[in-house]
Amino acid sequence: MPAEDVALAGVAAAIVSAFPSTLVALASGGDPLEATLAAGSIVLPRETRPRRLAAVAVPLHLVLSVAWTAVVHRVLPRRGTVAAGAAAGLGIALVDLGVIGRHFPRIRALPLVPQLADHVVFGATAAWVLARRR
């Protein structure tokens, strides 16, 4: 599969995967940008200015999304790819949130269920786009 297809699937998944936690934050009166700002804190752990955190979070999220999409592409079965992609999203969540994220206070502070939903949607979307590009 061409790298452009993996990149397209990764960008699409990065965009769509933000919906669950954003919708939960909006419905509960929370900050819909908190997950973005938390991602920015990975690169700038002492930064508190939202614009700077968001400025580094967006490219970081895109790069990580494309990288994870390349992994998803490698492990997906030929059939049942959306369900397998959703399961892969849960596996990615274990790494992102449970292994890496636990070292970053703003990531740890995020509500877990919406973050898990984001990751499931990410995996399912990446898998769906990859399947369509085959």
Long-range contacts (C-beta under 8 A, 24 or more apart in sequence): 1-73, 1-130, 1-133, 1-134, 5-130, 5-133, 6-66, 6-69, 6-70, 6-73, 6-130, 7-66, 7-69, 8-129, 8-133, 9-69, 9-73, 9-125, 9-126, 9-129, 9-130, 9-133, 10-62, 10-65, 10-66, 10-67, 10-68, 10-69, 10-70, 10-126, 11-62, 11-65, 11-66, 12-125, 12-126, 12-129, 13-65, 13-69, 13-121, 13-122, 13-123, 13-125, 13-126, 13-129, 14-61, 14-62, 14-65, 14-66, 14-122, 16-121, 16-122, 16-125, 17-65, 17-118, 17-119, 17-121, 17-122, 17-125, 18-118, 19-118, 19-121, 20-114, 20-117, 20-118, 20-121, 21-110, 21-111, 21-114, 21-115, 21-117, 21-118, 24-111, 24-113, 24-114, 24-117, 25-114, 30-111, 34-106, 34-110, 35-110, 35-114, 35-115, 35-118, 36-61, 37-106, 38-104, 38-106, 38-107, 38-109, 38-110, 39-107, 41-104, 41-105, 41-106, 41-107, 42-100, 42-104, 42-107, 45-104, 65-122, 65-126, 68-92, 68-122, 68-126, 69-126, 69-130, 72-123, 72-126, 72-127, 72-130, 73-126, 73-130, 76-127, 76-130, 76-131, 81-127, 81-128, 81-130, 81-131, 82-124, 82-127, 82-128, 82-131, 83-124, 84-127, 85-123, 85-124, 85-125, 85-126, 85-127, 85-128, 85-130, 86-120, 86-121, 86-123, 86-124, 86-127, 87-123, 88-123, 88-126, 88-127, 89-119, 89-120, 89-121, 89-122, 89-123, 89-124, 89-126, 90-116, 90-119, 90-120, 90-123, 91-123, 92-119, 92-122, 92-123, 93-119, 93-120
